[in-house]
């Protein structure tokens, strides 16, 4: 019964107000000693006394994630759901800073967007220090305005997920909220009025000087004539410089055209050289092909010549082997004729006309008729 929400409490954002606190944190609060002893039976009137006793703020801390008294009182306010006027009085309390932070945190959880901006933004001017209990259990110093800024700009604070609210400029465009007015706006207006007055005085002095110096005098007329002449000379110099710039521009155009023509001629010469180089390569390939064919033909002739010589040697060996070893000795006249026949054969062999290759033999006959030496292969 002690952990139930007040039956007269209204649902916030379509749910039980206590459900705004996550279930794990809620169960930790229900098991805490401060909740059981100090928060039991509290009402909206007696809650103020407990809030005045606070000396720090924070969510959960330590290894067991124990809730702070500040978080227990926030949970009690969600349970009993005090009236809006009481919460506003909490926020406007200047004497107790922890009571102000407690009311601001509760309003951030349960209030509408326009009320949140309307009541929390003035607290940006509160620079008092407050003690904050970190999740490790240590105490650190922070300020009230920093806590308010965290509530308005972040979605998670003190282990509780804050409900989403609209941006201020959206509410201003819808007309639900007036434009924010800074505390220093009056000082800015005073400074602007001073600047405007000084500027008006300066303009009046300048106008008075112009009226004073615009009176006619001979010296002023001479100065005006000199000024006019100087303007004429300046115009002439300007025209001369402009003509010079035009000539320089034309010269640059000519130089650019020349460079373009040189590049075009260079490209043509390069293409011509590439074509000539390709033709020379083709000629070299044809020449190499001819030399290769000639070498192949010479190689074939040598092979045929070696084959014919081997055949003739085989024939001679066969003829010698066919003659019987017993030969009758020839008569004296036949013996004398054999050396003559051998000489004639040697002479014929020296001419090269009896070469086994018919082409070489024909070439040797022609060379013999011309008085040249025979081919020796």
C-alpha positions in Angstrom: 0.0 0.0 0.0 2.9 2.4 0.8 4.2 2.2 -2.8 1.0 2.7 -4.6 0.1 6.0 -6.4 -2.5 8.2 -5.0 -5.9 7.2 -6.4 -6.8 10.9 -7.1 -3.6 11.4 -9.1 -3.9 11.9 -12.8 -2.0 9.9 -15.4 1.0 11.7 -17.0 1.7 11.2 -20.6 -0.8 8.3 -20.6 0.8 6.3 -17.8 1.1 6.0 -14.0 3.4 8.9 -12.8 5.6 6.5 -11.0 6.3 4.7 -14.3 8.3 7.7 -15.4 11.1 6.3 -13.2 12.6 3.1 -14.6 11.6 -0.1 -13.0 15.1 -1.0 -11.7 15.6 2.4 -10.1 12.0 2.3 -8.7 12.6 -1.1 -7.1 15.9 0.2 -5.6 13.9 3.2 -4.1 11.3 0.9 -2.6 14.0 -1.1 -0.8 15.9 1.9 0.5 15.8 2.7 4.2 15.2 6.4 3.7 12.1 5.7 1.6 10.7 3.3 4.2 11.5 5.5 7.3 11.4 9.1 6.1 9.0 9.1 3.1 6.3 7.0 4.6 3.0 8.9 5.1 4.3 12.2 3.6 1.9 14.8 2.2 2.3 17.8 0.1 2.7 20.0 3.2 5.1 17.8 5.2 7.2 17.1 2.0 8.5 20.7 2.2 10.2 20.0 5.6 12.0 16.9 4.1 13.1 18.9 1.1 14.6 21.7 3.3 16.7 19.0 5.0 18.4 18.0 1.7 22.2 18.7 1.5 23.0 17.2 -2.0 21.4 16.0 -5.2 22.1 13.0 -7.4 20.6 9.7 -8.8 22.0 6.3 -7.7 25.5 5.6 -6.4 27.8 2.8 -5.3 28.1 -0.8 -6.3 24.5 -1.6 -5.3 23.2 1.5 -6.9 21.6 3.0 -3.9 19.2 5.9 -4.5 19.9 9.3 -2.9 17.3 11.1 -0.7 16.8 13.6 -3.5 15.7 10.7 -5.8 13.4 9.3 -3.1 11.7 12.7 -2.6 11.2 12.9 -6.4 9.6 9.5 -6.3 7.3 10.6 -3.4 6.2 13.7 -5.4 5.3 11.4 -8.3 3.3 9.2 -6.0 1.3 11.9 -4.2 1.2 14.3 -7.2 1.2 17.8 -5.5 -0.7 20.7 -7.1 1.0 22.9 -9.7 1.0 26.0 -7.4 3.1 24.1 -4.8 5.6 23.0 -7.4 5.8 26.6 -8.7 6.5 27.8 -5.1 9.3 25.2 -4.9 10.9 26.7 -8.0 10.5 30.3 -6.9 12.0 29.6 -3.4 15.3 31.7 -3.2 16.3 30.6 0.3 16.7 26.9 -0.3 18.5 25.9 -3.4 17.9 22.2 -3.1 14.1 22.8 -2.8 14.3 24.8 -6.0 16.2 22.0 -7.9 13.7 19.4 -6.5 10.7 21.4 -7.9 12.5 22.0 -11.2 13.2 18.3 -11.7 9.6 17.3 -10.9 8.3 19.9 -13.3 10.6 18.6 -16.0 9.1 15.1 -15.6 5.4 16.1 -15.4 5.0 19.5 -16.9 4.0 20.6 -20.4 6.5 22.1 -22.8 5.5 25.7 -22.4 5.5 25.6 -18.6 8.9 23.9 -18.5 10.5 26.7 -20.6 8.5 29.5 -18.8 9.5 28.4 -15.2 12.9 26.9 -15.7 14.6 29.4 -18.0 14.7 32.2 -15.3 16.8 29.8 -13.2 19.7 30.3 -15.6 20.5 33.4 -13.5 21.0 31.3 -10.3 24.7 30.7 -10.0 24.7 29.1 -6.5 26.8 26.0 -5.9 25.2 22.7 -5.1 26.7 19.3 -4.1 26.3 16.5 -6.5 26.8 12.8 -5.6 28.5 11.0 -8.4 27.8 7.3 -9.4 31.1 6.4 -7.7 29.8 7.8 -4.4 32.0 10.9 -4.4 30.8 14.5 -4.0 31.4 17.1 -6.6 30.4 20.7 -7.0 28.1 22.0 -9.6 25.8 25.0 -10.0 22.1 25.5 -10.3 22.2 27.0 -13.8 24.2 23.9 -14.9 21.5 21.6 -13.5 18.8 23.6 -15.3 20.7 23.5 -18.6 21.1 19.7 -18.3 17.3 19.4 -17.7 16.5 21.5 -20.8 19.1 20.2 -23.2 19.6 16.5 -22.4 17.4 13.4 -22.5 18.9 11.6 -19.5 19.6 13.0 -16.1 20.3 11.4 -12.7 19.6 7.8 -13.9 16.1 8.8 -15.2 15.1 9.1 -18.9 13.5 12.6 -19.3 10.4 12.9 -21.5 11.0 14.6 -24.8 10.0 18.2 -25.2 9.7 20.4 -28.3 12.4 22.9 -29.2 11.9 26.5 -28.1 11.8 28.0 -31.6 9.0 25.5 -32.5 6.9 26.7 -29.6 7.6 30.3 -30.6 6.5 29.7 -34.2 3.3 28.1 -32.9 2.6 31.1 -30.6 2.6 28.9 -27.4 5.7 30.7 -26.0 6.9 34.3 -26.1 10.4 35.2 -27.4 13.0 34.8 -24.7 14.0 38.1 -23.0 17.5 38.3 -21.6 18.2 39.9 -18.3 20.9 42.0 -19.9 18.5 43.3 -22.5 18.0 46.6 -20.7 21.7 47.3 -20.5 21.9 46.5 -24.2 19.2 49.0 -25.0 20.9 51.7 -23.0 24.2 51.1 -24.8 22.3 51.2 -28.2 20.7 54.6 -27.2 24.1 56.0 -26.3 25.6 54.9 -29.6 22.7 56.4 -31.6 23.0 59.7 -29.8 26.7 59.9 -30.4 26.2 59.1 -34.1 23.5 61.8 -34.4 25.9 64.4 -32.8 28.6 63.3 -35.2 26.3 63.7 -38.2 25.3 67.1 -37.1 28.9 68.3 -36.8 29.7 66.9 -40.3 26.7 68.7 -41.8 27.7 72.0 -40.0 31.2 71.7 -41.4 29.9 71.1 -44.9 27.7 74.2 -44.7 30.6 76.3 -43.5 33.0 75.2 -46.2 30.5 75.5 -49.0 30.5 79.3 -48.9 32.0 80.8 -52.1 35.5 82.4 -52.0 38.2 83.1 -54.7 40.6 80.7 -53.0 37.9 78.1 -52.9 37.2 78.6 -56.6 40.9 78.1 -57.4 41.0 75.0 -55.3 37.9 73.7 -57.2 39.7 74.4 -60.6 42.8 72.6 -59.5 40.7 69.7 -58.3 38.9 69.7 -61.7 42.2 69.7 -63.6 43.5 66.9 -61.4 40.4 64.9 -62.2 40.9 65.5 -65.9 44.6 64.3 -65.7 43.4 61.4 -63.6 40.9 60.5 -66.3 43.5 60.7 -69.0 45.9 58.5 -67.0 43.0 56.1 -66.5 42.3 56.0 -70.3 46.0 55.6 -71.0 46.2 52.7 -68.6 43.1 51.2 -70.0 44.5 51.4 -73.6 47.8 49.9 -72.3 45.9 47.1 -70.7 44.0 46.4 -73.9 47.3 46.3 -75.9 48.7 44.0 -73.3 45.7 41.8 -73.6 46.0 41.7 -77.4 49.7 40.9 -77.1 48.8 38.0 -74.7 46.3 36.8 -77.2 48.9 36.8 -80.0 51.4 35.0 -77.8 48.7 32.5 -77.0 47.9 31.9 -80.7 51.6 31.5 -81.5 52.1 29.0 -78.7 49.0 27.1 -80.0 50.4 27.1 -83.6 53.8 25.9 -82.3 52.0 23.1 -80.4 50.1 22.1 -83.5 53.2 22.1 -85.7 55.0 20.1 -83.0 52.2 17.5 -83.0 52.2 17.2 -86.8 56.0 16.7 -86.8 55.7 14.1 -84.1 53.0 12.2 -86.1 55.2 12.4 -89.2 58.1 11.0 -87.3 56.0 8.2 -85.9 54.8 7.3 -89.4 58.4 7.3 -90.8 59.5 5.2 -87.9 56.7 2.7 -88.6 57.7 2.5 -92.2 61.4 1.9 -91.3 60.3 -0.8 -88.9 58.3 -2.5 -91.6 61.3 -2.3 -94.0 63.6 -3.7 -91.4 61.1 -6.6 -90.9 60.9 -7.3 -94.6 64.7 -7.2 -94.9 65.1 -9.6 -91.9 62.5 -11.9 -93.5 64.5 -12.0 -96.8 67.7 -12.7 -94.9 66.0 -15.5 -93.0 64.7 -17.1 -96.2 68.1 -16.9 -97.8 69.7 -18.5 -94.8 67.1 -21.2 -94.9 67.8 -21.9 -98.5 71.6 -22.0 -98.0 71.0 -24.4 -95.1 68.9 -26.6 -97.3 71.5 -26.6 -100.0 74.3 -27.6 -97.6 72.1 -30.4 -96.3 71.5 -31.7 -99.9 75.2 -31.4 -100.7 76.2 -33.3 -97.6 73.6 -36.0 -98.5 74.9 -36.3 -102.1 78.5 -36.6 -100.9 77.6 -39.3 -98.5 75.8 -41.2 -101.3 78.8 -40.9 -103.6 81.1 -42.2 -100.8 78.8 -45.1 -100.3 78.8 -45.9 -104.0 82.6 -45.9 -104.1 82.9 -48.1 -101.1 80.4 -50.5 -102.8 82.4 -50.5 -106.0 85.7 -51.3 -104.3 84.2 -54.1 -102.3 82.7 -55.7 -105.5 86.2 -55.9 -107.2 87.9 -59.3 -106.5 91.3 -59.2 -104.9 92.8 -61.4 -107.6 93.5 -59.1 -110.5 95.7 -59.8 -113.5 98.4 -57.3 -113.9 97.9 -55.2 -117.0 100.3 -54.9 -119.7 102.8 -52.1 -119.9 100.8 -49.9 -122.2 97.6 -50.0 -120.1 99.7 -49.3 -117.0 101.0 -46.1 -118.5 97.5 -45.0 -119.6 96.0 -45.2 -116.1 98.0 -42.3 -114.7 96.9 -40.1 -117.6 93.3 -40.9 -116.9 93.7 -40.1 -113.2 95.3 -36.7 -114.1 92.4 -36.0 -116.4 89.9 -36.9 -113.7 91.8 -34.7 -111.2 91.7 -31.8 -113.7 88.0 -32.3 -114.2 87.5 -32.3 -110.4 89.5 -29.1 -110.0 87.0 -27.3 -112.3 84.1 -28.2 -110.1 81.9 -29.2 -113.0 81.5 -32.7 -111.7 79.9 -31.5 -108.5 77.0 -33.8 -107.5 74.7 -30.8 -107.0 73.5 -29.9 -110.6 73.1 -26.2 -109.7 76.6 -25.8 -108.3 78.0 -27.8 -111.3 76.2 -25.5 -113.7 77.5 -22.4 -111.8 81.1 -23.8 -111.9 80.8 -24.3 -115.7 79.8 -20.7 -116.2 82.7 -19.6 -113.9 85.1 -21.8 -115.8 84.0 -20.2 -119.1 84.6 -16.7 -117.6 88.0 -17.7 -116.3 86.9 -17.6 -112.6 87.7 -20.0 -109.8 85.1 -22.7 -109.1 82.9 -22.5 -106.0 84.3 -24.5 -103.1 81.5 -25.8 -100.9 
